Amino acid sequence: MTENRIGEPVLREEDLRLLRGRGRYTDDVNALDQARAYVLRSPLAHAEIGSIDTRAAKQMPGVLAVLTGDDVAARGLGMLKTNFAGKRSDGKPGFAVSAPLLAQGRVRYAGEPVAFIVAETVEQAKDAAEAVEVDYTPLPTVNHVDDALAPGATAIWEDNPDNEAYTFERGDAAAVEAAFARAAHIVRHRVCVNRITGNP
């Protein structure tokens, strides 16, 4: 890969291989005694987890393991940690939290991993996931940045009552203001973008 600038075409290297049907994907790997896994994810954006019943799932054909957040904690498998805390809008250190590999006690976003099912085939793992019973108690959600930062908003993390993790700014604010002051026309438009990261 060469370095490209915004707006320049990116030369693709994989097209010939894919067009000739010679593409190889992770799903094509088939090793001896290979097992497959499926992640059961929360359908709710914010909820307390009362209990997770995995007994029926563990008895299903081909199932090798069913793990929950409690299993992760008991095995000491650690947490997902951030390397960047940043700074809040008031200049104080940003809020960075370590998240469990599987939800423990509460889910904080739709799609958060709740259980990890390992089976001989992916179909068996998916079938077992449908047999996992999760008792959720829904909690209030905040669905927009402005709502999350409003006074009295539901705190997603108890240790961060105002929901601000960090504020990211780049550039020279004074130079920008000077440029606007000289502009013949000014168009104001707010663009909200979901949290996006390239993180393979």
Biotite code that builds the C-alpha atoms (Angstrom):
import biotite.structure as struc

atoms = struc.array([
    struc.Atom([0.000, 0.000, 0.000], chain_id="A", res_id=1, res_name="MET", atom_name="CA", element="C"),
    struc.Atom([1.197, 3.476, -0.817], chain_id="A", res_id=2, res_name="THR", atom_name="CA", element="C"),
    struc.Atom([0.305, 6.585, 1.135], chain_id="A", res_id=3, res_name="GLU", atom_name="CA", element="C"),
    struc.Atom([-2.766, 8.320, -0.295], chain_id="A", res_id=4, res_name="ASN", atom_name="CA", element="C"),
    struc.Atom([-4.143, 11.745, 0.349], chain_id="A", res_id=5, res_name="ARG", atom_name="CA", element="C"),
    struc.Atom([-7.815, 12.607, 0.702], chain_id="A", res_id=6, res_name="ILE", atom_name="CA", element="C"),
    struc.Atom([-9.467, 12.617, -2.700], chain_id="A", res_id=7, res_name="GLY", atom_name="CA", element="C"),
    struc.Atom([-6.828, 10.521, -4.450], chain_id="A", res_id=8, res_name="GLU", atom_name="CA", element="C"),
    struc.Atom([-7.840, 7.147, -5.872], chain_id="A", res_id=9, res_name="PRO", atom_name="CA", element="C"),
    struc.Atom([-6.707, 4.110, -3.904], chain_id="A", res_id=10, res_name="VAL", atom_name="CA", element="C"),
    struc.Atom([-5.241, 1.372, -6.061], chain_id="A", res_id=11, res_name="LEU", atom_name="CA", element="C"),
    struc.Atom([-6.726, -1.962, -5.085], chain_id="A", res_id=12, res_name="ARG", atom_name="CA", element="C"),
    struc.Atom([-4.469, -4.984, -5.112], chain_id="A", res_id=13, res_name="GLU", atom_name="CA", element="C"),
    struc.Atom([-7.041, -7.693, -4.462], chain_id="A", res_id=14, res_name="GLU", atom_name="CA", element="C"),
    struc.Atom([-9.404, -7.298, -7.434], chain_id="A", res_id=15, res_name="ASP", atom_name="CA", element="C"),
    struc.Atom([-7.795, -9.758, -9.842], chain_id="A", res_id=16, res_name="LEU", atom_name="CA", element="C"),
    struc.Atom([-7.666, -12.478, -7.202], chain_id="A", res_id=17, res_name="ARG", atom_name="CA", element="C"),
    struc.Atom([-11.296, -11.904, -6.164], chain_id="A", res_id=18, res_name="LEU", atom_name="CA", element="C"),
    struc.Atom([-12.653, -11.654, -9.727], chain_id="A", res_id=19, res_name="LEU", atom_name="CA", element="C"),
    struc.Atom([-11.065, -15.004, -10.585], chain_id="A", res_id=20, res_name="ARG", atom_name="CA", element="C"),
    struc.Atom([-12.685, -16.658, -7.555], chain_id="A", res_id=21, res_name="GLY", atom_name="CA", element="C"),
    struc.Atom([-9.380, -17.133, -5.759], chain_id="A", res_id=22, res_name="ARG", atom_name="CA", element="C"),
    struc.Atom([-10.169, -14.991, -2.741], chain_id="A", res_id=23, res_name="GLY", atom_name="CA", element="C"),
    struc.Atom([-9.511, -16.601, 0.618], chain_id="A", res_id=24, res_name="ARG", atom_name="CA", element="C"),
    struc.Atom([-11.374, -15.606, 3.740], chain_id="A", res_id=25, res_name="TYR", atom_name="CA", element="C"),
    struc.Atom([-11.180, -16.504, 7.394], chain_id="A", res_id=26, res_name="THR", atom_name="CA", element="C"),
    struc.Atom([-14.361, -18.518, 6.913], chain_id="A", res_id=27, res_name="ASP", atom_name="CA", element="C"),
    struc.Atom([-12.516, -20.696, 4.366], chain_id="A", res_id=28, res_name="ASP", atom_name="CA", element="C"),
    struc.Atom([-10.049, -21.966, 6.975], chain_id="A", res_id=29, res_name="VAL", atom_name="CA", element="C"),
    struc.Atom([-10.915, -25.504, 8.022], chain_id="A", res_id=30, res_name="ASN", atom_name="CA", element="C"),
    struc.Atom([-8.408, -27.029, 10.431], chain_id="A", res_id=31, res_name="ALA", atom_name="CA", element="C"),
    struc.Atom([-8.612, -30.460, 12.040], chain_id="A", res_id=32, res_name="LEU", atom_name="CA", element="C"),
    struc.Atom([-10.807, -30.423, 15.188], chain_id="A", res_id=33, res_name="ASP", atom_name="CA", element="C"),
    struc.Atom([-11.662, -26.782, 14.555], chain_id="A", res_id=34, res_name="GLN", atom_name="CA", element="C"),
    struc.Atom([-14.422, -25.242, 16.666], chain_id="A", res_id=35, res_name="ALA", atom_name="CA", element="C"),
    struc.Atom([-16.560, -22.211, 15.864], chain_id="A", res_id=36, res_name="ARG", atom_name="CA", element="C"),
    struc.Atom([-17.944, -19.462, 18.072], chain_id="A", res_id=37, res_name="ALA", atom_name="CA", element="C"),
    struc.Atom([-20.893, -17.112, 18.133], chain_id="A", res_id=38, res_name="TYR", atom_name="CA", element="C"),
    struc.Atom([-21.349, -13.971, 20.240], chain_id="A", res_id=39, res_name="VAL", atom_name="CA", element="C"),
    struc.Atom([-24.767, -13.360, 21.800], chain_id="A", res_id=40, res_name="LEU", atom_name="CA", element="C"),
    struc.Atom([-25.310, -9.596, 21.883], chain_id="A", res_id=41, res_name="ARG", atom_name="CA", element="C"),
    struc.Atom([-27.671, -7.389, 23.833], chain_id="A", res_id=42, res_name="SER", atom_name="CA", element="C"),
    struc.Atom([-30.791, -6.224, 21.983], chain_id="A", res_id=43, res_name="PRO", atom_name="CA", element="C"),
    struc.Atom([-31.073, -3.334, 24.469], chain_id="A", res_id=44, res_name="LEU", atom_name="CA", element="C"),
    struc.Atom([-29.001, -0.158, 24.643], chain_id="A", res_id=45, res_name="ALA", atom_name="CA", element="C"),
    struc.Atom([-29.053, 0.123, 28.446], chain_id="A", res_id=46, res_name="HIS", atom_name="CA", element="C"),
    struc.Atom([-30.211, -2.487, 30.935], chain_id="A", res_id=47, res_name="ALA", atom_name="CA", element="C"),
    struc.Atom([-29.377, -4.278, 34.164], chain_id="A", res_id=48, res_name="GLU", atom_name="CA", element="C"),
    struc.Atom([-28.655, -7.982, 33.759], chain_id="A", res_id=49, res_name="ILE", atom_name="CA", element="C"),
    struc.Atom([-30.565, -9.873, 36.441], chain_id="A", res_id=50, res_name="GLY", atom_name="CA", element="C"),
    struc.Atom([-29.384, -13.325, 35.408], chain_id="A", res_id=51, res_name="SER", atom_name="CA", element="C"),
    struc.Atom([-28.078, -15.328, 32.481], chain_id="A", res_id=52, res_name="ILE", atom_name="CA", element="C"),
    struc.Atom([-29.265, -18.949, 32.266], chain_id="A", res_id=53, res_name="ASP", atom_name="CA", element="C"),
    struc.Atom([-26.958, -21.024, 30.068], chain_id="A", res_id=54, res_name="THR", atom_name="CA", element="C"),
    struc.Atom([-27.995, -24.513, 31.266], chain_id="A", res_id=55, res_name="ARG", atom_name="CA", element="C"),
    struc.Atom([-30.106, -25.434, 28.238], chain_id="A", res_id=56, res_name="ALA", atom_name="CA", element="C"),
    struc.Atom([-27.520, -24.047, 25.803], chain_id="A", res_id=57, res_name="ALA", atom_name="CA", element="C"),
    struc.Atom([-24.731, -26.117, 27.368], chain_id="A", res_id=58, res_name="LYS", atom_name="CA", element="C"),
    struc.Atom([-26.717, -29.331, 26.795], chain_id="A", res_id=59, res_name="GLN", atom_name="CA", element="C"),
    struc.Atom([-27.281, -28.764, 23.086], chain_id="A", res_id=60, res_name="MET", atom_name="CA", element="C"),
    struc.Atom([-25.559, -30.896, 20.422], chain_id="A", res_id=61, res_name="PRO", atom_name="CA", element="C"),
    struc.Atom([-22.009, -29.898, 19.547], chain_id="A", res_id=62, res_name="GLY", atom_name="CA", element="C"),
    struc.Atom([-21.722, -27.213, 22.225], chain_id="A", res_id=63, res_name="VAL", atom_name="CA", element="C"),
    struc.Atom([-18.277, -27.115, 23.823], chain_id="A", res_id=64, res_name="LEU", atom_name="CA", element="C"),
    struc.Atom([-18.534, -24.028, 26.042], chain_id="A", res_id=65, res_name="ALA", atom_name="CA", element="C"),
    struc.Atom([-20.853, -21.167, 26.945], chain_id="A", res_id=66, res_name="VAL", atom_name="CA", element="C"),
    struc.Atom([-19.147, -18.227, 28.645], chain_id="A", res_id=67, res_name="LEU", atom_name="CA", element="C"),
    struc.Atom([-20.697, -15.191, 30.332], chain_id="A", res_id=68, res_name="THR", atom_name="CA", element="C"),
    struc.Atom([-19.248, -12.107, 31.995], chain_id="A", res_id=69, res_name="GLY", atom_name="CA", element="C"),
    struc.Atom([-19.127, -13.982, 35.301], chain_id="A", res_id=70, res_name="ASP", atom_name="CA", element="C"),
    struc.Atom([-16.981, -16.695, 33.677], chain_id="A", res_id=71, res_name="ASP", atom_name="CA", element="C"),
    struc.Atom([-14.639, -14.051, 32.249], chain_id="A", res_id=72, res_name="VAL", atom_name="CA", element="C"),
    struc.Atom([-14.271, -12.450, 35.694], chain_id="A", res_id=73, res_name="ALA", atom_name="CA", element="C"),
    struc.Atom([-13.751, -15.812, 37.431], chain_id="A", res_id=74, res_name="ALA", atom_name="CA", element="C"),
    struc.Atom([-10.991, -16.726, 34.976], chain_id="A", res_id=75, res_name="ARG", atom_name="CA", element="C"),
    struc.Atom([-9.318, -13.329, 35.341], chain_id="A", res_id=76, res_name="GLY", atom_name="CA", element="C"),
    struc.Atom([-9.346, -12.796, 31.585], chain_id="A", res_id=77, res_name="LEU", atom_name="CA", element="C"),
    struc.Atom([-9.016, -9.034, 31.928], chain_id="A", res_id=78, res_name="GLY", atom_name="CA", element="C"),
    struc.Atom([-10.694, -6.055, 30.362], chain_id="A", res_id=79, res_name="MET", atom_name="CA", element="C"),
    struc.Atom([-10.638, -4.030, 27.157], chain_id="A", res_id=80, res_name="LEU", atom_name="CA", element="C"),
    struc.Atom([-8.591, -0.946, 27.986], chain_id="A", res_id=81, res_name="LYS", atom_name="CA", element="C"),
    struc.Atom([-8.200, 2.355, 26.202], chain_id="A", res_id=82, res_name="THR", atom_name="CA", element="C"),
    struc.Atom([-4.787, 3.916, 25.620], chain_id="A", res_id=83, res_name="ASN", atom_name="CA", element="C"),
    struc.Atom([-6.204, 7.413, 25.160], chain_id="A", res_id=84, res_name="PHE", atom_name="CA", element="C"),
    struc.Atom([-8.072, 9.290, 27.885], chain_id="A", res_id=85, res_name="ALA", atom_name="CA", element="C"),
    struc.Atom([-7.804, 12.762, 26.362], chain_id="A", res_id=86, res_name="GLY", atom_name="CA", element="C"),
    struc.Atom([-9.052, 15.843, 28.179], chain_id="A", res_id=87, res_name="LYS", atom_name="CA", element="C"),
    struc.Atom([-12.532, 17.029, 29.021], chain_id="A", res_id=88, res_name="ARG", atom_name="CA", element="C"),
    struc.Atom([-13.857, 20.399, 27.840], chain_id="A", res_id=89, res_name="SER", atom_name="CA", element="C"),
    struc.Atom([-12.897, 21.929, 31.211], chain_id="A", res_id=90, res_name="ASP", atom_name="CA", element="C"),
    struc.Atom([-9.279, 20.750, 30.799], chain_id="A", res_id=91, res_name="GLY", atom_name="CA", element="C"),
    struc.Atom([-9.499, 17.955, 33.370], chain_id="A", res_id=92, res_name="LYS", atom_name="CA", element="C"),
    struc.Atom([-8.365, 14.409, 32.452], chain_id="A", res_id=93, res_name="PRO", atom_name="CA", element="C"),
    struc.Atom([-10.833, 12.533, 30.273], chain_id="A", res_id=94, res_name="GLY", atom_name="CA", element="C"),
    struc.Atom([-12.927, 9.628, 31.444], chain_id="A", res_id=95, res_name="PHE", atom_name="CA", element="C"),
    struc.Atom([-11.505, 6.297, 30.310], chain_id="A", res_id=96, res_name="ALA", atom_name="CA", element="C"),
    struc.Atom([-13.016, 3.053, 31.507], chain_id="A", res_id=97, res_name="VAL", atom_name="CA", element="C"),
    struc.Atom([-11.966, -0.549, 31.135], chain_id="A", res_id=98, res_name="SER", atom_name="CA", element="C"),
    struc.Atom([-14.808, -2.557, 29.625], chain_id="A", res_id=99, res_name="ALA", atom_name="CA", element="C"),
    struc.Atom([-15.310, -6.288, 30.242], chain_id="A", res_id=100, res_name="PRO", atom_name="CA", element="C"),
    struc.Atom([-14.966, -8.693, 27.322], chain_id="A", res_id=101, res_name="LEU", atom_name="CA", element="C"),
    struc.Atom([-18.535, -9.824, 28.093], chain_id="A", res_id=102, res_name="LEU", atom_name="CA", element="C"),
    struc.Atom([-21.079, -7.634, 29.894], chain_id="A", res_id=103, res_name="ALA", atom_name="CA", element="C"),
    struc.Atom([-21.048, -7.908, 33.669], chain_id="A", res_id=104, res_name="GLN", atom_name="CA", element="C"),
    struc.Atom([-24.144, -6.748, 35.519], chain_id="A", res_id=105, res_name="GLY", atom_name="CA", element="C"),
    struc.Atom([-25.212, -4.165, 32.948], chain_id="A", res_id=106, res_name="ARG", atom_name="CA", element="C"),
    struc.Atom([-25.238, -3.544, 29.200], chain_id="A", res_id=107, res_name="VAL", atom_name="CA", element="C"),
    struc.Atom([-24.464, -0.028, 28.022], chain_id="A", res_id=108, res_name="ARG", atom_name="CA", element="C"),
    struc.Atom([-25.028, -0.213, 24.272], chain_id="A", res_id=109, res_name="TYR", atom_name="CA", element="C"),
    struc.Atom([-27.085, -2.228, 21.825], chain_id="A", res_id=110, res_name="ALA", atom_name="CA", element="C"),
    struc.Atom([-24.991, -5.100, 20.567], chain_id="A", res_id=111, res_name="GLY", atom_name="CA", element="C"),
    struc.Atom([-22.763, -5.346, 23.647], chain_id="A", res_id=112, res_name="GLU", atom_name="CA", element="C"),
    struc.Atom([-21.450, -8.939, 23.941], chain_id="A", res_id=113, res_name="PRO", atom_name="CA", element="C"),
    struc.Atom([-23.313, -10.864, 26.648], chain_id="A", res_id=114, res_name="VAL", atom_name="CA", element="C"),
    struc.Atom([-22.328, -14.500, 26.045], chain_id="A", res_id=115, res_name="ALA", atom_name="CA", element="C"),
    struc.Atom([-19.737, -16.375, 23.974], chain_id="A", res_id=116, res_name="PHE", atom_name="CA", element="C"),
    struc.Atom([-20.785, -19.777, 22.651], chain_id="A", res_id=117, res_name="ILE", atom_name="CA", element="C"),
    struc.Atom([-18.277, -22.297, 21.274], chain_id="A", res_id=118, res_name="VAL", atom_name="CA", element="C"),
    struc.Atom([-19.481, -25.331, 19.309], chain_id="A", res_id=119, res_name="ALA", atom_name="CA", element="C"),
    struc.Atom([-18.371, -27.788, 16.680], chain_id="A", res_id=120, res_name="GLU", atom_name="CA", element="C"),
    struc.Atom([-20.157, -25.786, 13.964], chain_id="A", res_id=121, res_name="THR", atom_name="CA", element="C"),
    struc.Atom([-21.268, -22.179, 13.716], chain_id="A", res_id=122, res_name="VAL", atom_name="CA", element="C"),
    struc.Atom([-24.866, -23.340, 13.221], chain_id="A", res_id=123, res_name="GLU", atom_name="CA", element="C"),
    struc.Atom([-24.741, -25.258, 16.523], chain_id="A", res_id=124, res_name="GLN", atom_name="CA", element="C"),
    struc.Atom([-23.288, -22.196, 18.258], chain_id="A", res_id=125, res_name="ALA", atom_name="CA", element="C"),
    struc.Atom([-26.082, -20.000, 16.883], chain_id="A", res_id=126, res_name="LYS", atom_name="CA", element="C"),
    struc.Atom([-28.735, -22.506, 17.945], chain_id="A", res_id=127, res_name="ASP", atom_name="CA", element="C"),
    struc.Atom([-27.286, -22.596, 21.442], chain_id="A", res_id=128, res_name="ALA", atom_name="CA", element="C"),
    struc.Atom([-27.244, -18.794, 21.602], chain_id="A", res_id=129, res_name="ALA", atom_name="CA", element="C"),
    struc.Atom([-31.014, -18.823, 21.079], chain_id="A", res_id=130, res_name="GLU", atom_name="CA", element="C"),
    struc.Atom([-31.333, -21.062, 24.142], chain_id="A", res_id=131, res_name="ALA", atom_name="CA", element="C"),
    struc.Atom([-29.450, -18.644, 26.436], chain_id="A", res_id=132, res_name="VAL", atom_name="CA", element="C"),
    struc.Atom([-31.977, -16.825, 28.601], chain_id="A", res_id=133, res_name="GLU", atom_name="CA", element="C"),
    struc.Atom([-31.005, -13.323, 29.730], chain_id="A", res_id=134, res_name="VAL", atom_name="CA", element="C"),
    struc.Atom([-33.133, -11.462, 32.271], chain_id="A", res_id=135, res_name="ASP", atom_name="CA", element="C"),
    struc.Atom([-32.855, -7.764, 31.349], chain_id="A", res_id=136, res_name="TYR", atom_name="CA", element="C"),
    struc.Atom([-34.319, -4.838, 33.265], chain_id="A", res_id=137, res_name="THR", atom_name="CA", element="C"),
    struc.Atom([-34.382, -1.919, 30.805], chain_id="A", res_id=138, res_name="PRO", atom_name="CA", element="C"),
    struc.Atom([-32.853, 1.384, 31.918], chain_id="A", res_id=139, res_name="LEU", atom_name="CA", element="C"),
    struc.Atom([-33.310, 4.861, 30.423], chain_id="A", res_id=140, res_name="PRO", atom_name="CA", element="C"),
    struc.Atom([-31.198, 5.509, 27.336], chain_id="A", res_id=141, res_name="THR", atom_name="CA", element="C"),
    struc.Atom([-29.519, 8.552, 25.867], chain_id="A", res_id=142, res_name="VAL", atom_name="CA", element="C"),
    struc.Atom([-29.572, 8.426, 22.095], chain_id="A", res_id=143, res_name="ASN", atom_name="CA", element="C"),
    struc.Atom([-27.967, 11.694, 21.053], chain_id="A", res_id=144, res_name="HIS", atom_name="CA", element="C"),
    struc.Atom([-24.824, 13.524, 22.142], chain_id="A", res_id=145, res_name="VAL", atom_name="CA", element="C"),
    struc.Atom([-26.797, 16.599, 23.192], chain_id="A", res_id=146, res_name="ASP", atom_name="CA", element="C"),
    struc.Atom([-29.148, 14.445, 25.289], chain_id="A", res_id=147, res_name="ASP", atom_name="CA", element="C"),
    struc.Atom([-26.218, 12.649, 26.928], chain_id="A", res_id=148, res_name="ALA", atom_name="CA", element="C"),
    struc.Atom([-24.540, 15.933, 27.903], chain_id="A", res_id=149, res_name="LEU", atom_name="CA", element="C"),
    struc.Atom([-27.715, 17.667, 29.120], chain_id="A", res_id=150, res_name="ALA", atom_name="CA", element="C"),
    struc.Atom([-28.008, 18.346, 32.871], chain_id="A", res_id=151, res_name="PRO", atom_name="CA", element="C"),
    struc.Atom([-29.709, 15.445, 34.646], chain_id="A", res_id=152, res_name="GLY", atom_name="CA", element="C"),
    struc.Atom([-29.155, 12.968, 31.811], chain_id="A", res_id=153, res_name="ALA", atom_name="CA", element="C"),
    struc.Atom([-28.968, 9.274, 32.650], chain_id="A", res_id=154, res_name="THR", atom_name="CA", element="C"),
    struc.Atom([-25.373, 8.381, 33.507], chain_id="A", res_id=155, res_name="ALA", atom_name="CA", element="C"),
    struc.Atom([-24.162, 5.452, 31.434], chain_id="A", res_id=156, res_name="ILE", atom_name="CA", element="C"),
    struc.Atom([-21.191, 4.897, 33.771], chain_id="A", res_id=157, res_name="TRP", atom_name="CA", element="C"),
    struc.Atom([-21.709, 5.677, 37.462], chain_id="A", res_id=158, res_name="GLU", atom_name="CA", element="C"),
    struc.Atom([-18.161, 7.062, 37.731], chain_id="A", res_id=159, res_name="ASP", atom_name="CA", element="C"),
    struc.Atom([-18.904, 9.607, 34.995], chain_id="A", res_id=160, res_name="ASN", atom_name="CA", element="C"),
    struc.Atom([-22.187, 11.321, 35.933], chain_id="A", res_id=161, res_name="PRO", atom_name="CA", element="C"),
    struc.Atom([-22.151, 13.933, 33.149], chain_id="A", res_id=162, res_name="ASP", atom_name="CA", element="C"),
    struc.Atom([-21.334, 11.401, 30.377], chain_id="A", res_id=163, res_name="ASN", atom_name="CA", element="C"),
    struc.Atom([-18.472, 13.439, 28.868], chain_id="A", res_id=164, res_name="GLU", atom_name="CA", element="C"),
    struc.Atom([-15.524, 11.197, 28.089], chain_id="A", res_id=165, res_name="ALA", atom_name="CA", element="C"),
    struc.Atom([-13.267, 13.724, 26.361], chain_id="A", res_id=166, res_name="TYR", atom_name="CA", element="C"),
    struc.Atom([-13.349, 16.595, 23.892], chain_id="A", res_id=167, res_name="THR", atom_name="CA", element="C"),
    struc.Atom([-11.101, 16.487, 20.836], chain_id="A", res_id=168, res_name="PHE", atom_name="CA", element="C"),
    struc.Atom([-9.971, 19.693, 19.162], chain_id="A", res_id=169, res_name="GLU", atom_name="CA", element="C"),
    struc.Atom([-7.379, 20.295, 16.447], chain_id="A", res_id=170, res_name="ARG", atom_name="CA", element="C"),
    struc.Atom([-6.078, 23.399, 14.727], chain_id="A", res_id=171, res_name="GLY", atom_name="CA", element="C"),
    struc.Atom([-5.635, 27.067, 15.516], chain_id="A", res_id=172, res_name="ASP", atom_name="CA", element="C"),
    struc.Atom([-8.879, 28.509, 16.931], chain_id="A", res_id=173, res_name="ALA", atom_name="CA", element="C"),
    struc.Atom([-7.698, 32.118, 16.626], chain_id="A", res_id=174, res_name="ALA", atom_name="CA", element="C"),
    struc.Atom([-6.755, 31.669, 12.947], chain_id="A", res_id=175, res_name="ALA", atom_name="CA", element="C"),
    struc.Atom([-10.142, 30.099, 12.222], chain_id="A", res_id=176, res_name="VAL", atom_name="CA", element="C"),
    struc.Atom([-11.993, 32.946, 13.922], chain_id="A", res_id=177, res_name="GLU", atom_name="CA", element="C"),
    struc.Atom([-9.908, 35.486, 11.957], chain_id="A", res_id=178, res_name="ALA", atom_name="CA", element="C"),
    struc.Atom([-10.724, 33.715, 8.684], chain_id="A", res_id=179, res_name="ALA", atom_name="CA", element="C"),
    struc.Atom([-14.450, 33.784, 9.486], chain_id="A", res_id=180, res_name="PHE", atom_name="CA", element="C"),
    struc.Atom([-14.209, 37.481, 10.338], chain_id="A", res_id=181, res_name="ALA", atom_name="CA", element="C"),
    struc.Atom([-12.842, 38.161, 6.823], chain_id="A", res_id=182, res_name="ARG", atom_name="CA", element="C"),
    struc.Atom([-15.301, 35.867, 5.012], chain_id="A", res_id=183, res_name="ALA", atom_name="CA", element="C"),
    struc.Atom([-17.831, 37.375, 2.590], chain_id="A", res_id=184, res_name="ALA", atom_name="CA", element="C"),
    struc.Atom([-20.365, 34.648, 3.425], chain_id="A", res_id=185, res_name="HIS", atom_name="CA", element="C"),
    struc.Atom([-20.659, 32.239, 6.354], chain_id="A", res_id=186, res_name="ILE", atom_name="CA", element="C"),
    struc.Atom([-22.735, 29.065, 6.284], chain_id="A", res_id=187, res_name="VAL", atom_name="CA", element="C"),
    struc.Atom([-23.324, 27.362, 9.627], chain_id="A", res_id=188, res_name="ARG", atom_name="CA", element="C"),
    struc.Atom([-24.124, 23.668, 9.627], chain_id="A", res_id=189, res_name="HIS", atom_name="CA", element="C"),
    struc.Atom([-23.702, 21.137, 12.388], chain_id="A", res_id=190, res_name="ARG", atom_name="CA", element="C"),
    struc.Atom([-22.634, 17.626, 11.431], chain_id="A", res_id=191, res_name="VAL", atom_name="CA", element="C"),
    struc.Atom([-22.892, 14.806, 13.963], chain_id="A", res_id=192, res_name="CYS", atom_name="CA", element="C"),
    struc.Atom([-20.900, 11.675, 13.176], chain_id="A", res_id=193, res_name="VAL", atom_name="CA", element="C"),
    struc.Atom([-21.058, 8.396, 15.038], chain_id="A", res_id=194, res_name="ASN", atom_name="CA", element="C"),
    struc.Atom([-17.948, 7.272, 16.846], chain_id="A", res_id=195, res_name="ARG", atom_name="CA", element="C"),
    struc.Atom([-15.782, 5.823, 14.109], chain_id="A", res_id=196, res_name="ILE", atom_name="CA", element="C"),
    struc.Atom([-12.373, 4.220, 14.302], chain_id="A", res_id=197, res_name="THR", atom_name="CA", element="C"),
    struc.Atom([-10.229, 2.077, 12.091], chain_id="A", res_id=198, res_name="GLY", atom_name="CA", element="C"),
    struc.Atom([-9.148, -0.535, 14.625], chain_id="A", res_id=199, res_name="ASN", atom_name="CA", element="C"),
    struc.Atom([-8.451, -3.972, 13.164], chain_id="A", res_id=200, res_name="PRO", atom_name="CA", element="C"),
])
